[in-house]
Amino acid sequence: MSSIDACLDGFALINRRILERSQQERERRIDERTVAVIVPDLGTTFRLRLTVEGLTEPTHHPTGAAPGPVQVTVTVGSDDLVAIAEDRLSAKLALVTRRVKINASLGDMLRMRSLTQ
């Protein structure tokens, strides 16, 4: 089981990959969304904003605390989150094998998919 700090470091790696894309590409592919990432093995939910400026406003709180509405919810184990962030696990494979679950609109799913390509 990874730690909260390891997960935050993972989000930093993912953010770096997002920011490696051109501003124009990010503007085309990203609609601002509030994202909750539930990590059951840590009993923690991370809340972030996905914007053209990357992942912003990262916070975490115990799962079940109600921080407000979100547009996208991702559920993933801490080790899998870190492995995806470090490119040791494909996000697509994790989704297909149900190691990652995403609750989002179809449009949001397609936009998130385009970020992983």
C-alpha positions in Angstrom: 0.0 0.0 0.0 1.4 3.4 -1.0 1.1 6.5 1.2 -0.9 9.7 0.8 2.4 11.5 0.0 3.2 8.9 -2.7 -0.2 9.5 -4.3 0.4 13.3 -4.2 3.8 12.7 -5.9 1.9 10.6 -8.5 -0.5 13.5 -9.2 2.5 15.7 -9.6 3.9 13.3 -12.3 0.6 13.2 -14.1 0.4 17.0 -13.9 3.9 17.2 -15.5 2.7 15.0 -18.4 -0.4 17.2 -18.9 1.8 20.4 -19.0 4.2 18.8 -21.5 1.4 19.2 -24.1 1.1 22.5 -25.9 -1.3 25.2 -24.5 -3.3 24.9 -27.7 -3.7 21.2 -27.4 -4.7 21.4 -23.7 -7.3 24.1 -24.5 -8.7 21.8 -27.2 -8.9 18.7 -25.0 -9.5 19.9 -21.5 -12.8 21.3 -20.1 -12.4 22.4 -16.5 -13.6 19.7 -14.2 -13.6 19.0 -10.5 -12.3 15.4 -10.0 -12.5 13.2 -6.9 -10.0 10.3 -6.8 -11.2 7.8 -4.2 -8.4 5.6 -2.8 -10.2 2.9 -0.7 -7.0 1.3 0.8 -6.0 4.6 2.3 -9.6 5.6 3.2 -8.8 8.9 1.5 -10.4 10.9 -1.3 -8.3 13.4 -3.3 -10.0 16.4 -4.8 -8.4 18.2 -7.7 -9.3 20.6 -10.5 -8.4 19.6 -14.0 -7.8 22.8 -16.0 -5.7 23.9 -19.0 -3.1 24.8 -16.4 -3.0 21.2 -15.2 -4.1 19.6 -12.0 -4.7 22.3 -9.5 -6.0 22.7 -5.9 -5.1 19.2 -4.7 -6.6 18.4 -1.3 -7.4 15.2 0.5 -9.8 14.2 3.2 -11.2 11.0 4.7 -13.5 9.1 2.2 -17.1 9.9 3.1 -16.6 13.5 4.1 -18.7 15.6 1.7 -16.4 18.3 0.2 -18.9 19.3 -2.5 -20.0 18.2 -6.0 -17.6 16.8 -8.6 -18.0 16.0 -12.3 -15.6 13.0 -12.4 -15.0 10.3 -9.8 -12.1 7.9 -10.1 -11.7 4.9 -7.8 -8.3 3.3 -7.7 -6.0 1.6 -5.2 -3.0 3.6 -4.0 -0.4 1.2 -5.6 -2.2 1.3 -8.9 -2.4 5.1 -8.8 1.3 5.4 -8.3 2.1 2.7 -10.9 -0.1 4.6 -13.5 1.7 7.9 -12.6 5.1 6.3 -13.0 4.1 4.6 -16.3 4.5 1.1 -14.8 0.8 0.4 -15.4 -1.2 1.5 -18.5 -4.2 3.5 -17.6 -6.1 1.8 -20.4 -5.2 -1.7 -19.1 -6.1 -0.7 -15.5 -9.5 0.5 -16.7 -10.2 -2.6 -18.8 -9.2 -4.9 -15.9 -11.3 -2.9 -13.5 -8.4 -1.8 -11.3 -9.6 1.7 -12.1 -13.3 2.7 -12.1 -14.4 6.0 -13.6 -17.8 7.7 -13.1 -18.2 10.5 -15.6 -20.3 11.6 -18.5 -19.5 10.1 -21.9 -18.0 13.5 -23.1 -15.7 13.6 -20.1 -14.7 10.0 -20.6 -13.7 10.8 -24.2 -11.8 13.9 -23.2 -9.9 12.0 -20.5 -9.1 9.3 -23.0 -7.6 11.8 -25.3 -5.3 12.9 -22.5 -3.8 9.4 -22.2 -2.9 9.1 -25.9 
